[in-house]
Amino acid sequence: MKEEKLQELLDSLSMVEKIGQLVQVPGPVLEAQGQELGVRDALGISEEIIQNVGSTLNVVGADQIRRVQKAYLEKSRHKIPLLFMADIIYGFRTVFPIPLALGCTFDPELLKKLCVATSKESVAAGAQVTFSPMADLVRDARWGRCLESTGEDPYMNCRYAAAMVEGFQEGLQEEGAGKGMASCVKHFAAYGAPEGGRDYNTVDMSERRLRQEYLPSYKAGVDAGCEMIMTSFNTVDGIPSTGNKWLMDDVLRKEWGFEGVVITDYAAIAELMAHGVAEDGKEAARLAMEAGVDIDMCTDCYANNLEALIREGSIDETQLDQAVMRVLRLKNKLGLFEDPFRGADAVREKEEILTPKHRGLAREAAIKSMVLLENKEELLPLCREDFQGEKKIALIGPFADNRDALGMWAIHGDKDAVVTVKQAFLENIAPESLVCTEGCETMLAEDYTDLLAFYEQTGKAAWSTEKRKGEMERALALAAEADVAVLALGESELQGGEGGSRTKLTIPGDQLELLRRVRKCARKVVVLLFGGRPLILDEVKELADALLLVWYPGTEGGHAICDVLFGSREPEGRLSMSLPRSVGQMPLYYNAFSTGRPYDGKTPIRFFSRYTDCDNTPLYPYGYGLAYHKAAYGPVHLDSHTLDREGKIEVSVEIANESSRAGMETAQLYIQDMAGSVVRPVKELKGVCKVFLEAGEKKTVTFQITEDMLRFYGKRLRYESEPGKFRVTIAPDSSCQLQEEFNLV
Ligand code: GLC
């Protein structure tokens, strides 16, 4: 529809019809057969508004969406189609590894491919907008939503956010293509920095830190053309994002030029009252509208207050019209006025989901996101031929044959399609070479305060003392008779995700005790670690012969794990978040400031920035990961030690594969600004190069350094570089020393 037609449509709408476009209701409100009043009453929104709402969330499936859209349009005066939005965060029916795992690939192009595939599955099933990517930078593993983030580095988070937006929206611009989904970048802004790592808690930081470290990834999503931004639950400088005009208008719209739709997070407008910045729903609605929020997700604030606010002049009707027009433009861009179903079709849906191509992508992504943390005496890869009847593997642990390892935000994933570790083992080795048992539960009551309630809800039951004892003994017996014990351990999905903050970062339940006892009787011990956040692994590091961090690896996790364990592929992941020694180190990140008393980590002196009971460094640093090949980095060379503003410096290093196995190396470029008008991080990642090396091969990796890479928010809060001395290196991870110096003149 042409713009002028949209304007005519807007002009023809009544006040209720306009307000309706800015209200989003949960699927059941529209989906419930016979309109179960219970759900609708709970929202407190009038029938008149409900019949004119602009969008709904988490209704998926071609048949469902066709049914809801058809019923809705039959009652709609102007036939403005509903917008269907959903949390399709890292896969639809084919589920990929969690974003924190994908952040370990250092391969934005791969993430783009995953999002194109996700979009294909989702659009065939009728979804039109996805609430992804989550571009929140994370540094505190106590926060359960680390799993949805691509990690602790601003540079990589920018590249990933842009790639995901491009992937989801690929094809969206093609006229009537019915391809691509609108991408909603979230949670704007800095939701990943709650005090204490406690979800929804206060976020408070300087504008400099906000601009330097937290805002860039959202801006990368905006610059990549995302159609929507979601406000975050938290405060920014004392004002909740959802009512924060500086953030939503001055920064997002005026500075960044964002012209898309702003939606709140779930019930966030009403939460302005709980925050204490609005006395009632009416004030909350006014604050949100004034800040520039277009869509109210699942509260009655806009529905029940906007008309009064306009009638009394607190809000100008032009603000309402602008918001409604942005929603109508998005529907128009999606082609909904021409085809309200956008090609959603049950037959096509079945054809598009869980295809061999998508499964192959899921397997590839899992291999590239797994991180090999320990491999003593090069135990891995195991020789598949040894386990065709001759030798035996004891596969033990709560994640040995577990389909609940997709992570909390795989809500539309097909768990029946998941390949478990046990299934994949049975495709690789002889049945007589495999014994398998759980050994222990994932969690005990002390690991999860609501566990007993959860068990009651789900009909599960905690193991009795006898069962725990018997299962443990059975596991130990199997481990003792096997050549290799493979322990599939990890954190329960319940312990992470939204609302999943923890004060301890331990592997829960009896799992560590299981490992301790298996260690005493097994010949060799491999640990596969499942989870969605960094955990404390100091004891696992000591007890395991090999330790492979598999995260929540997605639909093809089992296959990918066996590909790596038996060596048909090597693990390519490099850590997207620092793994701590202790929860007391939180927040922990590599690109920290030096402080006035930097501790060198070894000299026994007291009055320096250190702990008396723990090393400052992570157990495993950002960017770290072992491989099966052996790469040696030579000295770093600069083609000049002086950089002027128009010029460039080439920095290079020779990397030699000193092993008989080919492999992929992830070379990382780190730069330190030695002195600025404000303190600067001890190092910052400024480039990544993935290079494949044949056995014995040497390759030179070269990066170009230009002035724009050295810009930052200085004393005057302007984004600019400052002349002075810099250090640089190219290394396999962030624990590196910066070798060479250059000057920016
Ligand atoms: C949730 C989450 C957000 C999600 C939204 C819709 O509370 O914070 O990430 O997209 O609500 O489900």
Boltz pocket constraint, residues with backbone or C-beta under 6 A from the ligand:
constraints:
  - pocket:
      binder: B
      contacts: [[A, 57], [A, 87], [A, 131], [A, 186], [A, 265], [A, 266], [A, 498]]
      max_distance: 6.0
